[in-house]
Amino acid sequence: MHKLSVQQLRAAFPALRETGDHKPYIYFDGPGGTQMAQQAIDSMMAYITGGMANLHGAFPTSIGTDNLLLEGRKAVADLLHCAPEEVAFGQNMTTLAFSIARSLGSFITADDEVVVTEMDHRANVDPWVTLAKDKAAKVKFIELNPDTYTLDLEKLDELITEKTKLVAVGMSSNVTGTVTDVARVIARAKEVNAIVIIDAVHAVPHLPIDFQELGCDVLLCSAYKFFGPHIGMAVIAASLFEKLQVYKLAPAPQQIPDKLETGTQNHEAIASLIGAITFIEQLGEGATRRERLQSGMQRIEEHEQELTARLDSFLRQLPELKLYRAPKGIYKTPTFAFTLPGIKAREVTSWFAEHYNMCIADGHFYASTMADKLGVNPMGGWVRIGLAPYNTMEEVELFEQGLREFIKTH
């Protein structure tokens, strides 16, 4: 498998091109959302300019929209290895999670327990905590190890018991990049027949995903994290999906996946999503789209890990900063969070924007339980630098130069 050509890849992103107005930004904010690939833009524009229509009509543009949704589900199914009818679209991951939580109401009683984590983005915590509170069920947390920035999975047998009805865990932290051994959590949850929710929003842009192999019940992700539009996707195992009692209009479709998709969907975004997945597919090789997508993701992962090794080594040797990153030997996405003693995170990111044209994020990133536990909120949260496949070694080196300069002057 040939190595990813970063320059060819960068050419697929209009936002990276230099214009007469300003020098292009250096985007180190991938965890908050990537730039959109040209294929995603073209697919959206083709749908918009070719004639938009709502579903279920007898005329060509309506039939075209029906087919668009079918193709969108097939594309996601090939990306995540699930059945097309298990794919539901929604406004975003958070909205889908709350909708699913509400639909799970009949599954939870006051005698049950719900397990969430201290590391996750609150979008994979609060929907399930809210469900538990509505049903007077008990909430238990898988704790964060503050020394390794990993979840403490040694107590799973105590946390996940015969009373556990739902377990929600993130595949990868959007702050520290830690990739959690979700297979271990899923295996324990299935021993007690608990429903398992996986937040893969931060994992899908960096790792090949296999829903069938994971064996979870629900997997959530968002297209704007992997070169596409602002749209969310929920993959729900058909065995559970069929049983969900969804809040919906009486005349609306009863079958899956339509029954979760209340109201008219964002058809132009679904068209764009297909383009984003096509972009990943074109980076790979193989006889089927699934094989090409896996190959494309492997190439992305290899390139990002090369940059990650350089940045990881640099940040670990700086005594002036505190790096919130798991030790070597624990797999991580190319996402780095750090603080500088006595300096607000926003001061750092504003300085980089002004002096280096770099887009670097700051804050708690909705991983607020972890932020509280690690005591970073008084400093405005973390400074987070997150890589995407269009980032280059030259950009990483420029960031290193900038950080040395900032530390020296501040």
N, C-alpha and C positions, 0 to 999 in steps of 0.2 A: 504494500500500500504506500503510494507516494506521499511525501510530506506536503502539508497544506501550504499553498502559496499565499502568504498574507497580503502581498501587494495586489494580487488578483482578487482576493476576497474583499479588500478595502474598496476596490473599484465598484463593488456592488452596493455601496452605501453613500448616497448623495450627500448626507450630512457631513461626511469626512472630506469633501472636496473643498479646495481653497477657492474663494471668490474674491472679487475686487473689493468687496466691502470690508472684509475682516479675515484674519488668519483663521483656519479651521480650529475648532475646539479640540482638546484632547479629552476624550470621554473615559473617565475612570469611575463612572457611576452605573456600571452594568447591573449591579444588584437592584437598583431602583428602576431599571428599565433600559433596554438596549436601543440603539438607533434602528430604523426600519430599513430592511433590505429593499433594493429596487424591485425585485420580483413581487414583494408584498405590496408596494406602492402601485405597480402596474396592474396587479390583479384587482385591487380596490377600484382603480380608475376605470378599468375595463368594465366592471359591473356597473359603476355609476353612469358612465357615458353610453353603455350599450342598452340602457333601458331598465330602470328599476321597477320592481313590482312586488306585491305581497304574494303570499302562498295560495295554493289550491284553486287557481283560476284556470280557465280553459284556453287562455291566450298564451302566445309563445314566451313573453317575458316572465309571466307568472310560473309557467312550467320550468323556465330556466332557473328561477329562484328555488323552486322545489329541488331541482337537481343540484343546485349549489350547496344546499344544506346536506344532501346525501354525500356529495363529494367531500365536503368539509369533515363530516364524521369519518369517512373512510381514510382521509389523510391523517387525522388525529389517531385513528386506530392503528395505522401503520407506524406512526411515530412512537406510540406508547404501548403497542402490542395488546390491544383489547378488541372487542367486537364493536363495529360501528354503532350498533343500537345501544351500547353502553355509554356513549358520549353525549353529554348535554352541554349546551352553551348558555352563557349568562353574562351579566354586566361585568363581573369580576369574580375572583376567587372568594372574596369576603361575602358578597351577596349570595353566591351559590352555597357557601357553607351555612349561612343562617337559614336559607331556604331548606336545605337538607336537614338541619337540626330540628327545624319546626316539623318536618315530615317524619322525624323519628320519635315524635312525642309518645306515640302509643307503645313504643318499645321499652320505655323507661318508667320505673315506678319508684316510690319512696324507699323501697328496700334495696335499690340498686346503687352501683358506684360507677363514676365516670373518671377516667384517668387521662390527664393532660401533662404537659411538661413545663418546666421553668425556662427552657431555652427558646421555645417557639415564638414566632410572630403571633400577635394576639388574634389574628384571623383564624388561627388553628387552636385557639384556646377559648375565647369568649363565646362563640356559637355553642360550644358543648357545655361550658359552664352555665350559660343562660338556660339551656335545656335542662341541666341538672337542677338548677334553682327552681325552675317552673314545676318540676316534678318532685321537689324536696329530696332529691337524690344526693348522695355524698360525692364530693369532688376530692380526688387525690392527685398529687403532683409527683412526677418523676423528677428528682432533684438534679440541679446542675452542680457539677463538681467545679468549684471556683478556681481550682489550681490547674485543671487540664482543659477547661471549657468544653467538656463533654457531659453527656447525661450519665448518671450513675445507674447502670443497668444491673448491678449486682443484687438489687432488692426487688427485682421484677416479680418473683414468686410471692412476695409479701404485698406488693402494690396491686398486682393483677390477680384477683381471686375469683371464686365462684360467684361472688356478688357483682363482679365487673361486667357491665353491659356495653361499654364503649371505651375505646382507647384511641386517642389522637396524638400523633407524633409527626414531627417534621423530618424529612429525609436529609436536609442540609440547612444549617443555620445561615440566615441572610446577613449575619453580623460577623461571626467568627469563621464561617465557612466549614465548620465541622460537619462531616458526613456521618450521620448516626447509623448504627447497625440496626436498621429498621426490621430486617429479617428476623432478628432475635426477638424484637418486641412483638411482631406479628405472630411468630410461632407460639409465644407464651399466651397471647390473647386468644388464639384459636383453640388452645387447650381448654379454655373455659367458655368457648363459643361467644366471645365478645366481638362486636362490630369494630373494625379498624379503619380509621381515617388517616390518610397520609397526605401531608402538605408537601408537594413536590415543586412548588413555585420556584424555589431557588435551585433545585436540582436539575430540572429539565433542561435549562440552558447549557449545562455543563456535562451531564452524565447520560449515557444511554439508559432508557427506562423500559422495563418489561412488567407491565401490570399483571399479566397472567402468572409470571414467575414469582412476583412478590406475594400474591395471594391475599392482598388487602381487599376491603370492601369498597372503599372510596379513595380516589386519588384526585387531588385538585392542583391545577396549574393555570398560568396566565400567559397569553401569547406575546404580550409586550416585553416579556423577559427574554424571549428568543426571536428577536428581529421582526416581530409582527405588530399588530394593532392592540388597542386596549380592549381585550375581551377575555373572559374567563372560561375554563372548561372543567367539568366534573366528569370523571370516569367512575361509573357506579356499576358494580357487579350485577348482572341481570337478575341473579337470584334474590338480591336485596332490592334492586330497583323496582321490580314487579310488585313488591310488598309496600313500598312507600306510599303513605297517605298524604298526597301533596295538596296544599291549598291552591285551588285553581278555579277557573270559571266552569260552570256546569256543562256548557256545550263544547268545551275545549277537548282536544284528543285525550283519550284515556291510556293509550299505549306508551311504552317507553321508546325513545327518551323524551318524546314531545310533551309528556304530561308535566315535566319539571320546568319546561321553557314557557313560562307565563308571558303572554303578550307577544307582540311582534319582535323578532330578534334583530340584531344589528347585522343585516345581510352583507353590507359592504365590508364590515370587519371580518366576517366569515370568509369572504372572498380573499381578503388580504391575508388571513391566516393560512389559507391554502398556498398562497404565494410564498409565505415565510417558510412553510414546510418544504416547498419545492426548492427553495434556496439551500436548505440543509441537505436535501437529497442530492443536489448537484455537486456537493462537496465530496460525495462518496462514490462507491462503485458496488456492483452486485447485480444479480439477476432480477430481483424484485425491489419494489420501493422500500419495503421494510429493511432489506439488506443494505440498500444504498443509504438509508437514514442512519442505520447503526454505524456504517462505515464513516459517514459524514460526521457523526457525533464523536467517534473515536479520534478523528483527525482534529476536531476542535479541542478535545480533551488533551491530546498530546501537545498541541501548540500552547495552550493555556498553562499546562503544567511546566513547560520550559520557562515561561515568564515567571510563573509562581516560584520556582526554585530560586531564581535570581532575586526576586523581591523579598522572599522569605529570609534568605541569607542576609540581605542588607538590613532589614528591619530588626532582626534578632541581635545584630551586633551594635545597635545604637543604644547606649546606656541612658540617653536622655528621655527616651519614650518608654511607655508600657504597652507591649503588644499583647492583644487578647487572641491568642492562637494556640490551638492544641499542639502538643509535642510531636516530634517526628515519629513516624510509624502509624499515626492516625490520619486517615485520608481526609482531605479538605478540598473545597472548591477554591478558586483564585480570588478569595475575598479576605481582606485584611482590615482589622479594626485596632485603633491605637488611641492613646491619650498622651498629652504632654503636660507634665505637672505644672499647675498654676496658670495654664492657658486654656481659654474657652475653645471648644471645638470649632465654633463658627469663625473665630479669628483665624484659625489655620486654613479653613476652606476658602474664606474670602480672600486671603492673601494669595493662595494658589490661583484663584480665578483672575485676580488682578495682575499678577506678575508672570504667570505661566500659561494663562488661557486654559487651565485645567478644570474639569468638572469633577469635583470630589465632594462627597456628601458628608453631612454631620447630623447627629441626633441619636435617638434611641431606636429608630427604625421599627417601631411597634413591637420590638422584643423587650417590652417594658419591664417584665418580671425579671429578666436577666439583668437589665440595666440597673434596677433597684438593688438586686443582690450584689452586683459588682461595684456599686457606688459611683457610677459615672455621671448620673444626672446633674450634680452640681457643676460639672464642667461642660454642660450642654450635650452630654452624651459622648459618643465616639466620633473620631474621624475615620471614615471608611473609604478605602480604595478597593474597587472591584473591577476585575479585568473581564474583557470580552474577547472573542477571537480576532476582532479587528485591531486590537492593541498590538503594539510592536515593542521589540527590545529597546529601540531608540526612545520611545515614549517612557518606558520604565526607567531608563538611565536618566532622562530629563527630570523625572519625578525625584529620583535620588539626589540629583544636583539641587533641585529646589528645596527638598527637605533639609539637606545639609545647610543651605543658605538660610532657611527660616530659623533653624536651631541656633545658628551662629549669631543672627541678628536679634533674636528674641530671648 
